Amino acid sequence: MSIAFHLLMALLVGAPVLSFMDGALTYGVLAIWSAAILAFVSIRMQPGEAAHFARLARPVLLLAALPVLWIVLQLVPAGPLAHPIWQSASAALGVPSWGSISVAPGMTLLALGHLLTSIGIGFATMALTIDRRRAELCLLVLAMVAGLMALAIILHDLGGFTFLGELGQGVRASYDAAAALGIVLGLATADLAVERFETRRQAGMTAARLVERLAFALETLLVSIIAVGYFQADVLWIGPLAGAAAFGLVVLLRRVNVGPWVGLGVAAAAAVALVMLIVGPAGFARSDVALRFANPSADVGIIAQVLDDAPVLGTGAGTFGAVIALYPETQTPSAKASTTAAIVSVEFGRPLFFMAGILAMILAGALLRGAFARGRDSFYATAAGACVVIMLLQALRDASLLGPVMTVLAPAIIGLGFGQSTSRRLDQT
């Protein structure tokens, strides 16, 4: 397992560089790397860990299988459900064609590979972080990576550099998303330090070591807050604020020992408030949910037209770039900048877009439920659930979740949360 864990840590540390190499080759390397990690995990996993992993993975596997199944359905011949473009092609060629929902099956097949790579990283992280020592190191590495990316934003903007690109686009969007996650990861690292001090005073966790851990956590938290709150002129702060509030609320409720059902009730009320914030039209000029929080650099008018023209079943995963290129107005960077929500709505269809939002809320709820049910080390699942909230709101702002950086960091955070959502002692009793 040590080889697999070292490969995973190397992948996390190298994640910031991936944003500069967004392309088919990058995703191919990611696929091979994640496959290697999974291979080593399957070979070296101990029977006890394997049984615990199977119990943790079953509900998550169902959630992960739903988008995979829909992409597969978009690839197969769909007959009358096929995209109208195939009917036009059939009429022009004089050859009958059943077609598919996807307008570009090759692109959709690549998108399926990207999704499977991300799922593989998530399950590999879950399996590797069942061990508490590996989980602790994984959290520290994730916080370090997010903090360094936030620091890069600060130095980039203060120094007047341009290597990160425009706000809300490409590389910069990925770094902004990582900085947003860094706020919750910094809080989780601080909680880790305090809990270890409370429970391990007899095992070498001295006050000096506590100060060192807290200093690292506060540095990560500080640079992330500055990167998110000082250099932005839009609503990037809404996601991190909601995530930090969710994390703090769960920690507070656990500290006062209100019980899991009361805690879940409060969390449900907070979720309702979050949904009202997202879908409530009051105070927002943009009526479409998928574009409501879009970065100011995006030409929402053109993207809204693409949304209106998209069929109910979508155009096929991975086809947004090909679809938007058909519009003469989309030849500028501001027109091509979009949100993950808008891309999902076009590629998967409007019903699946709302279903994806529901699945994200279920995922966050499952993680927070694990946090309330867990004894110590609950901060892993709490942080992962709070990060899912941030990612959900980030999906309404830009397309960073579909980039290579979040392909690695997002599933690693979620996998870590699920890996530590249930104590292994339950399997041993």
C-alpha distance (Angstrom), angle and dihedral (degrees) to the residues before:
residue distance angle dihedral
M1 . . .
S2 3.80 . .
I3 3.82 91.8 .
A4 3.79 92.0 51.1
F5 3.80 91.7 47.2
H6 3.79 92.9 49.7
L7 3.81 89.8 49.7
L8 3.81 89.4 51.6
M9 3.81 92.7 49.0
A10 3.80 90.6 48.9
L11 3.80 89.1 51.7
L12 3.80 91.9 51.5
V13 3.80 93.5 47.0
G14 3.80 90.8 49.2
A15 3.81 94.1 47.9
P16 3.84 95.8 97.3
V17 3.81 90.1 59.6
L18 3.81 92.8 52.5
S19 3.81 92.5 72.0
F20 3.81 89.3 67.3
M21 3.82 91.7 53.6
D22 3.80 102.6 48.5
G23 3.79 105.5 159.8
A24 3.79 146.3 97.9
L25 3.81 92.2 -76.6
T26 3.81 91.6 54.1
Y27 3.79 92.5 51.9
G28 3.80 89.9 46.1
V29 3.81 90.8 55.1
L30 3.82 90.0 46.3
A31 3.80 90.5 51.9
I32 3.81 92.5 51.0
W33 3.82 92.1 44.6
S34 3.82 93.8 50.1
A35 3.81 90.5 45.8
A36 3.80 89.8 53.5
I37 3.81 90.9 50.9
L38 3.80 91.5 49.7
A39 3.80 91.1 47.9
F40 3.81 93.0 53.7
V41 3.81 90.6 44.5
S42 3.80 92.6 52.8
I43 3.80 92.4 47.9
R44 3.80 99.6 45.5
M45 3.83 104.1 32.1
Q46 3.79 113.8 121.6
P47 3.84 119.0 -124.5
G48 3.81 92.9 -113.6
E49 3.80 92.7 51.1
A50 3.81 90.9 44.4
A51 3.82 92.3 55.2
H52 3.80 91.7 47.5
F53 3.80 91.3 46.6
A54 3.81 91.8 51.4
R55 3.79 90.5 53.9
L56 3.81 92.1 48.9
A57 3.80 95.6 43.4
R58 3.80 100.7 51.5
P59 3.83 99.0 79.0
V60 3.81 92.4 38.3
L61 3.79 90.9 50.2
L62 3.79 90.0 58.4
L63 3.81 92.0 53.5
A64 3.81 91.6 46.5
A65 3.81 92.6 47.8
L66 3.81 94.8 59.5
P67 3.84 98.6 70.2
V68 3.81 90.3 39.2
L69 3.80 90.5 54.1
W70 3.79 92.3 48.8
I71 3.82 92.4 51.3
V72 3.80 89.6 50.6
L73 3.81 89.6 51.4
Q74 3.81 88.9 51.2
L75 3.81 89.1 57.3
V76 3.80 101.6 49.0
P77 3.83 123.4 81.3
A78 3.80 105.5 -79.5
G79 3.80 103.8 -174.0
P80 3.83 109.9 -161.2
L81 3.83 90.4 4.6
A82 3.81 91.9 60.5
H83 3.78 120.1 115.4
P84 3.85 112.6 -87.2
I85 3.80 89.7 -118.0
W86 3.81 89.1 76.0
Q87 3.80 91.5 54.2
S88 3.80 89.7 52.5
A89 3.80 91.0 48.6
S90 3.79 91.0 48.0
A91 3.81 91.5 51.6
A92 3.81 92.5 46.9
L93 3.80 94.1 48.7
G94 3.77 96.4 37.6
V95 3.80 89.7 -131.2
P96 3.83 121.3 118.7
S97 3.78 113.9 -117.9
W98 3.78 132.0 -177.3
G99 3.78 91.2 -160.9
S100 3.79 125.3 -176.9
I101 3.77 138.7 -102.7
S102 3.80 88.7 -104.3
V103 3.80 117.0 79.4
A104 3.82 89.9 -154.0
P105 3.83 112.5 30.2
G106 3.81 91.9 -176.3
M107 3.81 91.9 59.1
T108 3.78 90.8 44.6
L109 3.80 90.8 51.9
L110 3.82 89.5 52.8
A111 3.81 89.9 49.0
L112 3.80 89.1 52.5
G113 3.80 88.7 54.1
H114 3.82 90.7 50.6
L115 3.80 91.0 51.1
L116 3.80 93.2 47.9
T117 3.81 89.7 49.9
S118 3.79 91.1 53.9
I119 3.82 91.9 46.5
G120 3.80 89.7 49.2
I121 3.81 91.7 53.5
G122 3.80 89.8 49.7
F123 3.80 94.9 51.3
A124 3.81 92.2 43.0
T125 3.81 90.2 52.9
M126 3.80 90.3 47.6
A127 3.79 91.6 53.1
L128 3.79 94.8 45.1
T129 3.80 97.0 46.2
I130 3.80 95.9 53.3
D131 3.80 81.8 93.9
R132 3.82 107.9 80.5
R133 3.81 95.4 -140.5
R134 3.79 92.6 52.3
A135 3.81 90.4 45.1
E136 3.80 90.9 54.1
L137 3.79 93.0 50.0
C138 3.81 91.5 45.8
L139 3.82 91.3 54.6
L140 3.79 91.5 48.8
V141 3.82 91.6 50.1
L142 3.81 92.2 47.9
A143 3.81 90.5 50.4
M144 3.81 90.7 47.4
V145 3.81 92.9 50.7
A146 3.81 93.0 47.4
G147 3.81 91.1 46.4
L148 3.81 92.8 50.4
M149 3.80 91.2 49.5
A150 3.81 89.6 50.1
L151 3.81 89.8 49.2
A152 3.80 89.3 50.8
I153 3.82 89.0 56.1
I154 3.80 91.7 51.8
L155 3.81 93.8 48.3
H156 3.81 90.7 42.9
D157 3.80 94.7 54.3
L158 3.81 97.5 38.0
G159 3.79 90.9 48.7
G160 3.79 94.6 47.0
F161 3.80 93.2 -122.2
T162 3.80 124.5 157.4
F163 3.81 105.1 -160.1
L164 3.83 92.8 106.2
G165 3.80 92.4 56.2
E166 3.79 130.1 -145.1
L167 3.79 125.3 -15.4
G168 3.79 112.9 -90.7
Q169 3.79 94.1 12.6
G170 3.79 135.8 98.9
V171 3.78 116.0 -47.6
R172 3.81 95.9 8.1
A173 3.80 92.4 53.5
S174 3.81 90.6 53.5
Y175 3.80 92.0 50.2
D176 3.81 91.8 47.2
A177 3.81 90.4 51.4
A178 3.81 91.5 49.9
A179 3.81 90.7 49.4
A180 3.80 89.9 51.6
L181 3.80 90.4 53.0
G182 3.80 88.9 46.0
I183 3.80 90.7 70.2
V184 3.80 92.8 61.9
L185 3.82 92.6 38.3
G186 3.80 89.1 53.5
L187 3.80 90.8 51.2
A188 3.81 90.5 48.1
T189 3.80 91.5 50.5
A190 3.81 90.2 51.7
D191 3.81 90.0 49.7
L192 3.80 88.9 49.6
A193 3.81 91.1 54.1
V194 3.81 93.9 48.4
E195 3.80 93.7 46.6
R196 3.78 93.3 48.3
F197 3.80 89.7 50.6
E198 3.80 91.3 50.3
T199 3.80 94.7 48.7
R200 3.81 104.1 31.4
R201 3.78 107.1 45.4
Q202 3.76 88.4 123.8
A203 3.83 92.9 49.1
G204 3.78 101.0 62.2
M205 3.82 99.3 -82.7
T206 3.79 95.8 136.9
A207 3.79 129.0 178.9
A208 3.81 89.5 -103.4
R209 3.80 90.8 55.3
L210 3.80 89.0 48.2
V211 3.79 90.7 54.3
E212 3.81 90.5 50.3
R213 3.80 92.3 51.4
L214 3.80 92.8 45.2
A215 3.80 91.2 48.7
F216 3.80 90.5 54.9
A217 3.81 91.4 47.1
L218 3.80 93.6 47.7
E219 3.81 91.8 48.0
T220 3.80 89.9 53.5
L221 3.79 91.0 45.9
L222 3.80 94.2 47.1
V223 3.81 98.2 49.0
S224 3.81 90.5 44.5
I225 3.80 92.5 51.4
I226 3.80 91.4 48.1
A227 3.81 92.8 47.4
V228 3.80 91.7 49.5
G229 3.78 101.7 36.1
Y230 3.79 105.7 35.0
F231 3.78 107.1 39.9
Q232 3.79 99.5 43.0
A233 3.80 129.4 86.8
D234 3.79 98.5 -172.5
V235 3.80 139.1 53.5
L236 3.83 99.4 -65.2
W237 3.82 88.0 119.7
I238 3.83 93.8 64.5
G239 3.81 94.2 74.8
P240 3.83 97.1 46.8
L241 3.80 90.8 43.8
A242 3.81 91.1 52.8
G243 3.81 91.6 45.7
A244 3.80 93.9 47.9
A245 3.81 90.3 46.8
A246 3.82 90.8 51.1
F247 3.80 91.4 49.7
G248 3.80 93.5 46.9
L249 3.79 92.4 45.9
V250 3.81 93.6 53.4
V251 3.81 92.4 45.9
L252 3.80 91.0 49.1
L253 3.80 93.8 48.2
R254 3.79 91.1 48.9
R255 3.80 91.5 48.2
V256 3.82 92.3 54.0
N257 3.82 88.9 44.4
V258 3.80 98.2 -131.4
G259 3.80 94.0 161.9
P260 3.81 130.1 -107.7
W261 3.81 97.6 -85.6
V262 3.79 94.5 52.2
G263 3.78 89.6 45.9
L264 3.79 92.7 50.3
G265 3.81 89.7 48.0
V266 3.80 91.2 54.8
A267 3.80 89.8 45.3
A268 3.82 89.9 51.3
A269 3.80 90.3 52.1
A270 3.80 89.5 50.4
A271 3.81 89.4 49.9
V272 3.82 90.5 53.2
A273 3.80 89.5 51.0
L274 3.82 89.7 50.1
V275 3.81 92.0 50.8
M276 3.81 90.4 49.4
L277 3.80 89.1 51.9
I278 3.80 91.3 52.3
V279 3.79 101.6 42.2
G280 3.81 100.8 27.4
P281 3.82 108.4 105.8
A282 3.79 96.5 -154.9
G283 3.79 112.9 115.4
F284 3.80 95.7 7.9
A285 3.78 124.6 105.2
R286 3.80 93.2 -159.9
S287 3.76 114.1 75.2
D288 3.82 97.2 -168.8
V289 3.80 110.5 89.0
A290 3.81 91.7 -148.5
L291 3.81 90.6 61.6
R292 3.79 101.8 30.1
F293 3.81 95.6 105.5
A294 3.82 97.3 26.6
N295 3.78 116.8 150.5
P296 3.83 113.0 -96.9
S297 3.81 89.3 -118.4
A298 3.82 90.8 67.6
D299 3.80 120.5 91.7
V300 3.79 95.1 -131.1
G301 3.80 93.3 -179.2
I302 3.79 93.9 65.6
I303 3.80 93.5 40.2
A304 3.81 89.9 50.4
Q305 3.81 88.5 55.0
V306 3.81 90.1 53.0
L307 3.80 89.1 49.9
D308 3.80 91.6 51.3
D309 3.82 91.9 50.3
A310 3.82 95.9 46.8
P311 3.84 115.5 106.5
V312 3.80 121.2 -116.4
L313 3.81 92.6 -106.8
G314 3.80 93.7 46.5
T315 3.77 132.8 -122.0
G316 3.80 97.6 -88.7
A317 3.79 132.6 -80.4
G318 3.79 113.0 -71.7
T319 3.81 95.0 18.0
F320 3.82 100.8 102.9
G321 3.80 93.3 99.9
A322 3.80 91.8 51.2
V323 3.80 92.6 46.0
I324 3.80 97.1 48.2
A325 3.82 90.5 47.0
L326 3.82 87.8 67.1
Y327 3.80 89.7 69.4
P328 3.83 113.1 83.6
E329 3.82 91.0 -146.9
T330 3.81 93.6 61.2
Q331 3.77 99.6 76.4
T332 3.82 93.8 101.7
P333 3.83 126.2 82.2
S334 3.82 91.7 -120.4
A335 3.79 90.4 56.6
K336 3.80 93.5 48.7
A337 3.82 92.8 49.1
S338 3.76 108.1 97.0
T339 3.78 142.9 151.6
T340 3.78 130.5 -95.8
A341 3.81 87.5 -120.5
A342 3.80 92.5 55.3
I343 3.80 92.6 45.8
V344 3.81 92.1 49.7
S345 3.79 90.3 47.0
V346 3.82 92.0 53.1
E347 3.81 97.4 40.6
F348 3.81 100.5 38.3
G349 3.79 100.7 27.1
R350 3.80 130.9 -107.6
P351 3.85 95.9 -82.7
L352 3.82 91.1 52.8
F353 3.80 89.6 46.9
F354 3.80 90.9 61.2
M355 3.80 89.8 41.3
A356 3.81 89.0 55.3
G357 3.80 89.7 54.4
I358 3.80 90.5 50.9
L359 3.81 91.0 49.0
A360 3.81 90.0 51.6
M361 3.80 90.5 52.9
I362 3.81 90.5 47.9
L363 3.81 89.4 50.3
A364 3.80 91.9 51.0
G365 3.80 90.3 45.7
A366 3.81 92.5 51.4
L367 3.80 91.0 51.5
L368 3.80 93.6 47.5
R369 3.80 90.4 46.8
G370 3.80 87.8 55.1
A371 3.79 89.4 49.7
F372 3.82 92.3 54.3
A373 3.80 92.2 45.4
R374 3.80 93.8 47.8
G375 3.79 125.2 88.3
R376 3.77 113.4 -148.0
D377 3.83 120.9 -7.4
S378 3.80 89.9 44.3
F379 3.82 89.8 134.1
Y380 3.83 90.8 80.6
A381 3.80 94.0 63.1
T382 3.81 91.1 36.5
A383 3.80 92.1 54.3
A384 3.81 92.4 46.0
G385 3.81 91.8 50.2
A386 3.81 91.2 48.2
C387 3.82 90.3 48.3
V388 3.82 89.8 52.9
V389 3.82 87.4 56.1
I390 3.82 89.3 52.0
M391 3.80 91.6 47.6
L392 3.79 91.2 49.5
L393 3.80 91.3 55.6
Q394 3.81 91.9 39.2
A395 3.81 87.8 57.7
L396 3.80 87.5 63.3
R397 3.81 92.3 53.0
D398 3.81 108.1 45.7
A399 3.81 143.3 -17.7
S400 3.81 96.9 -99.2
L401 3.82 93.4 118.8
L402 3.80 89.5 66.7
G403 3.81 94.0 53.6
P404 3.81 126.0 96.4
V405 3.83 94.5 -104.4
M406 3.80 94.2 59.6
T407 3.81 89.6 39.4
V408 3.82 84.1 69.2
L409 3.82 106.0 29.1
A410 3.82 100.1 42.1
P411 3.84 97.8 54.5
A412 3.81 90.8 40.4
I413 3.82 91.1 56.3
I414 3.81 92.5 45.8
G415 3.81 92.2 44.7
L416 3.81 90.4 50.9
G417 3.80 90.3 50.7
F418 3.79 93.8 51.4
G419 3.80 92.7 41.2
Q420 3.80 89.0 61.3
S421 3.82 98.5 31.8
T422 3.81 93.2 98.7
S423 3.78 129.5 35.0
R424 3.80 116.7 -117.7
R425 3.81 88.0 -134.3
L426 3.79 88.1 78.4
D427 3.79 88.8 65.0
Q428 3.79 91.4 48.2
T429 3.81 97.0 53.0
